[in-house]
């Protein structure tokens, strides 16, 4: 609601469609991000308490410093490492896209489309896998028991694997068909 209100107000102020992307869309994204961060921060501690996390930080400054230098640093390292893995993987996928698009002739358009499709697929898959692993590692650092989450994911994966064998087979076959033309 706040994002839409800001967007509508900025559209009235900057009526020029050429300025809309700079002065309307970017601030809307920033407002959404800030609201998401504030909401997440406000709900994080009650959610952690409901999940069974018993904080050792309290109001003791020494405990806070110990937590920040220990677990806080590891959580930051996990976040940064995940970010860099995703960025490096995205750069590799873009390079694959460029390599597939090289050349000349009539088939370059088809190779470009194929490269874009494979690049997007690889980037999204890498982002989902790395983000999921990073979230689980961060939850483990916060002493949240991730065993039920992993068990549920394993059972769901097994059920989807058996139930959608042909779908998974078709997706993998399609990936290699596009890759090899």
N, C-alpha and C positions, 0 to 999 in steps of 0.2 A: 504494500500500500504506500509506504514511504517512498519507495523507488519510483512507483508510477506517478506519485505526486510531484517529486523532483523532476522527473522526465517531462511531465505535462507543463510544469512551470517554465522549465528551460526551453521547451519548444515554443512557448508563447513569446519568450524574450528573444530567442534567436529564430526568427521565422524563416531565414534563408536555408533551403535544403542543403546547400553546400557546406554550411557550418554545422549541420546537425551531428555529423559523426564526431567532430572534435568537441563541441560544446554541450552535446546532449548525451550521446552514447557513452563516452568515457566517464563522465561524472556519474551516470547511472550505474555503471559497473563498479565504480569505487564505492558508491553508497550501498549497493547490494553487498559488497565484500565487507564493508565496515559493519553493517547490520548483522551479517552472518557471524562475524568474529565476536561481536558483543553478545549475541544470543548464545553462541557456543560457549563463551566464557561464563555467562550467567548460568547455563544449564550443566556445565561440566562437573562441578563439585557435587551437586545433588545426584547426578547420574552415576558418578564414581562411588558415592556413598551407597546408592541403591545396588550397585554391582558388587558390593562387598569390600571396597577398598577402604582400608583404615589408614588414614594419613598419619605419618610420623612427624610431620612438619610442625604443626601447632603454631604457637606464637613465639617459640624460642628462636632467636636469630641464629644461634649456632646450628640448630637442626636445619633451619632453612638454608644456610650456607653449605652445610654438609650435603643436603639434598641437591642443591643447585650444582655443586661440583661433582657429585656422583651421578645420580640418576638423571638429573637435568642435562648434564653434559652428554650422557649416552643417548638420551632422547633427541637432543639436537643433532648429534652425530648420525643417528638413524635417519632423521628427516633430511639432512643435507646429503647423505649418501644416496638415499632413494631419489632425491631430486636430480642429482648428477647422473645416476644410472638411467633415469628416464630421458634426460637431455642427451646423453651420449647415444642411447638407443634411437632416439628420434633423429639425431644427426646421421646415424648409420642408415636408417630407413630412407631419409631424404637423399642420401648419396646413392642408394640402390635405385631410387626413383630417377635420379639424374642419369645414372649409368644405363638404365633401361631406355631412356628417352633419346640417347645419342644416336647419331646417324642421320641419314637423309633418305628421302624417298617417300613413297605413299604409305608405307607401313609405320612410319614414325608416329603418327597420330594414335594408332592402335597400341603401340608400345608405350607411349606416354600415358594413355588411359590405364593400361595394365599396371604400369609402374606406380601411378597414383593410387590405384586400388590396393595393391600389395603394401605400399608404404603406409597408407591409412590403417590397414588391418594390423600390420606389425606394430605400429605406434600405439594403437588402442589396446592391443593385447598386452604389450609390455607395460603400459601405464596401469592397467588393471592388476596385473600380477604383482608388480613392484609395490604399488600402493597398498594392496591387500597384505602383503608380507610386512611392509613397514608399519601398518596399523597394528597388526598382531604383535610385532616386536615392541612397539611402544606400549601397548596394553600390558605386555609381560613386564616391562620396566616399571609400570605403575602398579604392579602386583595384582593385576586383575587376572583371575583364573581363565585362561584361554582354552583349556581342555574341552569344555562343552562346545565352544565355537568350532574348534577343529574337528570334534566328533560329528557335530551336525553337518559341517561342510563335507566331511568324508562320506557320510551317509547320503547326503543330497547328491554329491558327485557320482556315487555308485548308482543311485536310482536314475539319475539323468543319463548316465552311461549305458545302463541296460535299456531304459525306455526310449532313448533317442539314438540308438546305434546307427541307424541308416542316416539320420540327420547329421551326426558327427562325421560319418564316412563321406557323405556328400560334401560337407564343408571342407574337409581335408582334400578330397579329390578336386574340388573346385579351385582351391588354393594352388595346387600343383598344375592344374590345367591352365590357369591364368599365368603362372610363373613360366611354364614351358611352352605356352602357346599351342 
